[in-house]
Amino acid sequence: MERSILVNLATTKKEKFEGEESLEELAGLARTAGAQVVQKILQFRSEISPKYFIGEGKVEELAQMKEELKADLIIFDHNLTPIQQRSLEDKIETKIIDRTQLILDIFAQRARSKEGKLQVELAQLNYFLPRLIGKGQALSRLGAGIGTRGPGEKKLEEDRRRILDRISKIKKDIENIQKRRTHQRKSRKKSPIPTVSLVGYTNSGKSTLFNSLSHEKMFTSSQLFATLDPVLRRVSFFDGLYFFLSDTVGFIKKLPVELITSFKATLVEVKEADCICHIIDITSPNTESRIEAVESVLAEIGASNIPVVRVMNKIDLMPNRKELLKKNNPSNPRSLYISAKTGEGTSSLKDALRALLFKDFKMYYLRIPKSRKELIHSFPKWSVVLKRRENGDYFELKIMANSQSILNFLPYIKRGEEKW
C-alpha cells in the first residue's frame, strides 16, 4: 500500500474555507484507490507558482516530510501542468500525481464492461498525451501503483503517433457500441414505457436505491465510485404498470473533463430519460455544494430540461426522520425524504414517479374481434398492456394509455369496470 501525502492550495478566502473539505474528499479518493494517507497539507498562497504550483519553500518542506514519513506518493488536489508535475518530481524525487490522475486510476480499477474500459482508457490517453511531449523515456520510471493503471507502462512509452492511433481506434470502438445503445434506446422510445435515471454525488446511495426499487443485488460500497458501468432494470407497480430504471457513475466536484468527454456515450442515458431522480445524501455537511456539482454536470451533458425529483436519502441516520417522512407529498414531489437502506419513504417515491410518469394515462378495457387480430400487434407501441386474454370470438385487453392514443380504438372500449 502506497503511503501518500495530500496537498491542497487555496488562493482565496473561499478556497481556504473549502480546502479542508476538499482534502477530506481527496483522502476518500486516495483510500478508494488503495493508498494510505499519512499527512494532509493545505497551503494558503495568493498566487499559483508556474513551476511548482505551490511555493518553493513548501516544496522543500514536502521533500523533508516525504523522508520523515517514508511516503512514496504525493497527491495534489488540483490539476497540474506537465511542467509542474515534472518539476515537483525532480525536486522531491518521488511520484507526483494530481486529482485527475487519481480519479482516472479509480475508474480504471472499477470499469467492468468493454465500453467502460474503453472509455477509461480513452480518458487516460487524452490526459497523458500532452505529458508525453518532451518527457520521452522518462515515463519508463512509472511503475506499478496508483496513477499508472489502465493503458499501462508499455502504451505510455509508445511514441505520440501510436498513441494518437490508439485514441482514434478507441473512439471508433466506442462509437460502434454507442450505435448499438442508440438502437436500443430508439426501440425503447417506440414504446410508451418511460425511463427514470438515477443521478447523484458519488456515495449518495444511488446503487442502494436502485437495488431497493428493482429488487436487484448490484454491488454497493461506501467507497467512492462503487458503480461505474450503466445498468438498466425494470421496476413494476402492484398492477403491472412499470418503467425502466437506469443507474450510472456518481458525480463529483472537479470531475475531470477527460472523463466527462469520454463518458458522454454513457451519460446520454441520463440525457434521454423521461425523469431524473437526483439522490442527495442528507447527512452530508456539504449538501448544497454537492447539489451544485451534480447540476453542473447535468447542464454539461444537456440534461437540464428534464423533470427532476430530489430524493433526500439516508434519513435513517437523522434523529428527526419521522418528521421528515411526514413532509413527503407524492402529488408534489419537489423533494422526497427516504432511506434507501431501510426502505422508509420509498413507497412515496414510487407513488410520485407513477404520478409524474403516467399522469396522462388512464386504464381502458377493450374487446377486439379476432377478425381484426392485426390490431393487436400495435398495442405495445402506444400503450402499456397489463393483461390480455381470449374470450370466444374476441381478444380482451386491459391497458394503460393516454387519451390521444386511444382515439382510434374508441369503438372497442368495454364500458364498466372489469375484474380480471
C-alpha positions in Angstrom: 0.0 0.0 0.0 1.5 3.3 -1.1 1.9 5.9 1.7 0.6 9.2 0.4 0.8 12.9 1.3 -2.2 15.1 0.2 -1.6 18.7 -0.9 -4.2 21.4 -1.5 -3.6 25.1 -2.4 -6.0 27.9 -1.6 -5.6 31.3 -3.3 -8.8 33.0 -1.9 -10.6 33.0 1.4 -13.4 30.9 -0.1 -10.9 28.3 -1.3 -9.3 28.3 2.1 -12.7 27.8 3.8 -13.5 24.9 1.5 -9.9 23.5 1.5 -10.3 21.1 4.4 -13.5 19.6 3.0 -11.8 19.1 -0.4 -8.8 17.5 1.2 -11.1 15.1 3.1 -12.8 14.1 -0.1 -9.3 13.6 -1.7 -8.4 11.4 1.2 -11.5 9.3 0.4 -10.4 9.1 -3.2 -6.9 8.1 -2.2 -8.2 5.3 0.1 -10.5 4.1 -2.6 -7.5 3.8 -5.0 -5.6 1.8 -2.4 -3.4 4.4 -0.7 -2.7 5.0 2.9 -3.0 8.7 3.8 -0.2 9.7 6.1 -0.4 13.5 6.0 -2.6 16.3 4.6 -1.3 19.8 3.8 -3.3 23.0 3.0 -1.2 26.0 1.8 -2.7 29.5 1.5 -0.9 31.5 -1.2 -2.0 34.5 -3.2 -1.0 33.0 -6.5 -0.1 29.7 -8.1 3.6 29.0 -8.9 4.0 28.4 -12.7 6.9 26.0 -11.9 5.8 24.1 -8.8 2.1 25.1 -8.3 2.9 25.6 -4.6 5.6 27.8 -3.1 9.2 26.7 -3.4 9.5 26.7 0.4 6.6 24.3 0.7 8.2 22.1 -1.9 11.3 21.8 0.2 9.1 21.1 3.3 7.4 18.3 1.3 10.7 16.8 0.4 11.7 16.6 4.0 8.3 15.4 5.1 8.4 12.6 2.5 11.6 11.3 4.1 10.3 11.5 7.6 7.0 9.8 6.9 8.5 7.4 4.4 5.9 8.5 1.8 6.2 7.3 -1.8 3.4 9.2 -3.3 2.2 12.9 -3.2 -1.3 13.7 -4.5 -2.3 17.2 -5.4 -6.0 18.2 -5.1 -5.7 20.2 -8.4 -4.8 19.6 -12.0 -1.0 20.1 -12.5 0.5 21.1 -15.8 3.1 18.7 -17.3 5.9 21.2 -16.3 4.7 21.5 -12.7 4.5 17.7 -12.4 8.0 17.2 -13.8 9.5 20.0 -11.7 7.9 18.6 -8.5 9.1 15.0 -9.3 12.6 16.3 -9.9 12.7 18.4 -6.8 11.1 16.0 -4.3 12.3 12.7 -6.0 9.0 10.8 -5.7 5.9 10.1 -7.7 3.6 13.1 -8.1 0.0 12.7 -9.3 -2.9 15.2 -9.4 -6.6 14.8 -8.7 -7.5 13.9 -12.3 -4.9 11.2 -12.5 -6.1 9.8 -9.2 -9.8 9.7 -10.4 -8.8 8.1 -13.7 -6.9 5.4 -11.7 -10.0 4.6 -9.7 -12.1 4.4 -12.8 -9.5 2.0 -14.3 -10.0 -0.3 -11.3 -13.8 -0.1 -11.4 -14.6 -0.5 -15.1 -16.0 -3.9 -15.8 -17.7 -3.7 -19.2 -15.9 -3.4 -22.5 -17.4 0.1 -23.0 -16.3 1.2 -19.6 -12.8 0.0 -20.0 -12.5 1.7 -23.4 -13.9 5.0 -22.0 -11.4 5.0 -19.2 -8.5 4.2 -21.5 -9.5 7.0 -23.8 -9.7 9.4 -20.9 -6.3 8.3 -19.6 -4.6 8.6 -23.0 -6.1 12.1 -23.6 -4.7 13.0 -20.2 -1.3 11.5 -20.7 -0.8 12.6 -24.3 0.4 16.2 -23.5 2.7 14.7 -20.8 4.5 12.5 -23.3 5.8 15.6 -25.3 9.2 16.4 -24.1 9.3 13.7 -21.5 10.2 10.8 -23.7 11.7 7.8 -22.0 11.3 9.4 -18.6 7.9 7.7 -18.4 9.7 4.4 -18.1 10.2 5.2 -14.4 6.5 4.9 -13.8 6.0 1.5 -12.2 3.0 -0.3 -10.7 0.8 1.7 -8.4 -1.8 4.5 -8.2 -1.9 6.7 -11.2 -0.4 4.1 -13.6 -3.2 1.6 -14.1 -5.1 1.4 -17.3 -3.1 2.0 -20.5 0.0 0.7 -18.8 3.7 1.4 -19.0 4.1 -0.1 -22.4 1.5 2.1 -24.0 2.8 5.2 -22.3 6.2 4.6 -23.7 5.0 4.5 -27.3 5.5 7.5 -29.4 2.9 10.2 -29.8 1.8 8.9 -33.2 0.9 5.4 -32.0 -1.0 6.9 -29.0 -3.0 9.1 -31.4 -3.7 6.0 -33.5 -4.9 4.1 -30.4 -7.1 7.1 -29.4 -8.6 7.0 -32.9 -9.3 3.3 -32.7 -10.9 3.5 -29.2 -13.2 6.3 -30.4 -14.4 4.1 -33.3 -15.0 1.2 -31.0 -16.9 3.4 -28.6 -18.9 4.8 -31.5 -19.9 1.3 -32.6 -21.0 0.5 -29.0 -22.8 3.8 -28.9 -24.7 3.0 -32.1 -25.9 -0.3 -30.6 -27.0 1.6 -27.5 -28.7 4.2 -29.6 -30.6 1.5 -31.5 -31.7 0.0 -28.1 -32.8 3.5 -26.9 -34.8 4.0 -30.1 -36.5 0.7 -29.6 -37.5 1.8 -26.1 -38.6 5.2 -27.4 -41.0 3.4 -29.8 -42.7 2.1 -26.7 -44.6 4.3 -24.2 -42.6 2.8 -21.3 -40.8 5.7 -19.6 -37.2 5.7 -18.3 -36.0 7.1 -14.9 -32.3 7.9 -14.4 -30.7 8.0 -11.0 -28.0 10.6 -10.6 -26.2 11.9 -7.6 -22.9 12.7 -6.0 -20.8 9.6 -5.6 -21.6 7.6 -2.4 -25.0 9.2 -2.1 -26.8 5.9 -2.1 -27.8 5.6 -5.7 -27.0 1.9 -6.1 -28.7 1.0 -2.8 -31.8 2.7 -4.0 -31.5 1.0 -7.4 -31.4 -2.4 -5.6 -34.4 -1.5 -3.4 -36.6 -0.4 -6.3 -35.6 -3.1 -8.8 -35.0 -5.9 -6.3 -31.5 -6.4 -7.7 -28.3 -7.2 -5.9 -25.9 -4.8 -7.6 -22.6 -4.2 -5.9 -22.7 -1.4 -3.3 -20.0 0.1 -1.2 -19.2 3.1 0.9 -16.2 3.7 -1.3 -16.4 6.4 -3.9 -17.3 5.4 -7.5 -18.5 1.9 -6.5 -20.7 1.9 -9.6 -19.2 2.8 -13.0 -20.9 0.9 -15.8 -24.5 1.8 -16.6 -27.3 -0.6 -15.5 -30.9 -0.7 -16.7 -33.7 -2.6 -15.0 -37.5 -2.8 -14.9 -39.4 -1.5 -11.9 -43.0 -2.7 -11.6 -46.0 -1.3 -9.7 -48.6 -3.5 -8.0 -51.0 -3.5 -11.0 -48.4 -4.4 -13.6 -47.5 -0.9 -14.8 -43.8 -0.4 -15.0 -40.9 1.8 -16.0 -37.2 1.4 -16.7 -34.7 2.5 -14.1 -31.0 3.3 -15.0 -28.1 3.8 -12.8 -24.6 5.0 -13.8 -21.4 6.6 -12.4 -21.7 9.0 -9.5 -20.6 12.6 -10.0 -18.0 14.6 -8.0 -16.7 18.1 -7.8 -13.9 18.9 -10.2 -14.8 15.8 -12.3 -12.0 15.6 -14.9 -13.1 17.0 -18.3 -11.4 14.0 -19.9 -14.0 11.7 -18.1 -17.0 13.8 -19.0 -15.9 13.8 -22.6 -15.2 10.1 -22.7 -18.3 9.1 -20.8 -20.8 11.2 -22.8 -21.9 7.9 -24.6 -22.8 6.5 -21.2 -24.3 9.7 -19.8 -26.6 10.0 -22.8 -28.8 7.5 -20.8 -29.4 10.4 -18.4 -29.9 12.9 -21.1 -32.7 10.9 -22.8 -34.5 9.9 -19.6 -38.1 10.9 -19.0 -37.4 11.8 -15.4 -34.2 12.2 -13.3 -34.1 11.3 -9.6 -31.3 13.3 -8.0 -30.2 11.3 -5.0 -28.8 13.6 -2.2 -27.0 12.5 1.0 -28.9 14.5 3.6 -26.3 13.7 6.2 -23.5 15.4 4.3 -22.4 18.8 5.7 -21.7 19.9 2.1 -25.1 19.2 0.6 -25.5 22.4 -1.3 -22.1 22.3 -2.9 -22.7 18.7 -3.9 -26.1 19.5 -5.4 -24.4 22.3 -7.4 -21.7 19.8 -8.7 -24.3 17.4 -9.9 -26.4 20.1 -11.6 -23.3 21.4 -13.3 -22.6 18.0 -14.9 -26.3 17.7 -15.9 -26.0 21.1 -17.6 -22.7 20.0 -19.3 -24.4 16.9 -20.9 -27.5 18.8 -21.9 -30.0 17.3 -19.4 -31.1 20.5 -17.6 -34.6 20.5 -19.1 -35.6 17.0 -17.8 -38.0 16.9 -14.9 -36.1 16.3 -11.6 -37.2 14.7 -8.4 -34.9 15.5 -5.5 -34.6 12.4 -3.3 -33.1 13.2 0.2 -31.5 9.9 1.2 -30.2 8.4 4.4 -32.9 9.7 6.8 -32.3 6.6 8.9 -29.2 8.5 10.2 -31.3 11.5 11.1 -32.8 11.9 14.6 -35.9 13.6 13.1 -36.6 11.1 10.4 -40.3 10.7 11.4 -40.9 14.4 10.9 -39.1 14.3 7.6 -41.2 11.4 6.3 -44.4 13.4 7.1 -43.2 16.0 4.6 -43.4 13.6 1.7 -46.2 14.5 -0.7 -46.2 12.3 -3.8 -48.5 14.6 -5.7 -46.0 17.5 -5.4 -42.6 15.7 -5.3 -40.2 18.6 -5.3 -38.2 16.9 -2.5 -38.9 13.4 -1.0 -37.2 12.0 2.1 -36.2 8.4 2.1 -33.8 5.8 3.4 -32.7 3.5 0.5 -31.1 1.3 3.2 -34.2 0.6 5.3 -36.9 1.3 2.6 -38.5 4.1 4.6 -40.2 6.6 2.2 -39.5 4.6 -1.0 -43.2 3.8 -1.4 -43.8 7.6 -1.5 -41.1 7.9 -4.2 -42.7 5.2 -6.3 -46.1 6.9 -6.0 -44.5 10.2 -7.0 -42.9 8.6 -10.0 -46.1 6.9 -11.1 -48.0 10.2 -10.9 -45.3 12.0 -12.8 -44.6 9.4 -15.5 -48.1 8.3 -16.2 -50.1 11.5 -15.4 -51.8 11.4 -18.8 -52.6 7.7 -18.7 -55.9 6.1 -17.9 -57.0 2.5 -17.7 -59.0 1.0 -20.5 -60.6 -2.4 -21.2 -61.0 -3.3 -24.9 -62.6 -6.2 -26.9 -61.0 -6.7 -30.3 -62.8 -9.1 -32.7 -60.5 -11.9 -33.8 -61.2 -10.9 -37.3 -59.2 -7.7 -36.5 -56.3 -9.5 -34.8 -53.8 -7.4 -36.8 -54.7 -4.6 -34.4 -53.3 -6.5 -31.5 -49.7 -6.0 -32.7 -49.9 -2.2 -32.5 -50.9 -2.0 -28.8 -47.3 -2.2 -27.3 -46.3 0.7 -29.5 -48.7 3.2 -27.9 -50.0 1.6 -24.7 -48.9 -0.4 -21.7 -50.6 -3.8 -22.0 -51.3 -5.0 -18.5 -53.3 -8.1 -19.3 -54.6 -10.0 -22.3 -56.9 -12.9 -22.8 -59.1 -14.7 -25.3 -62.8 -14.8 -24.8 -64.8 -16.6 -27.5 -64.5 -14.6 -30.7 -62.7 -11.7 -29.0 -59.3 -10.7 -27.6 -59.8 -8.8 -24.4 -57.1 -6.4 -23.2 -56.5 -4.3 -20.1 -54.3 -1.4 -21.0 -53.0 2.0 -19.8 -52.9 4.7 -22.5 -53.3 8.5 -22.9 -56.5 9.9 -24.3 -54.9 10.8 -27.7 -53.6 7.4 -28.3 -56.9 5.7 -27.6 -59.0 7.7 -30.1 -58.7 5.2 -33.0 -59.9 2.4 -30.7 -62.9 4.0 -29.1 -65.4 1.6 -30.7 -63.6 -1.3 -29.0 -63.7 0.0 -25.4 -65.7 -2.0 -23.0 -67.8 0.2 -20.6 -67.8 -0.5 -16.9 -65.0 -1.8 -14.7 -63.8 -5.3 -15.4 -62.3 -7.7 -12.8 -59.6 -10.0 -14.0 
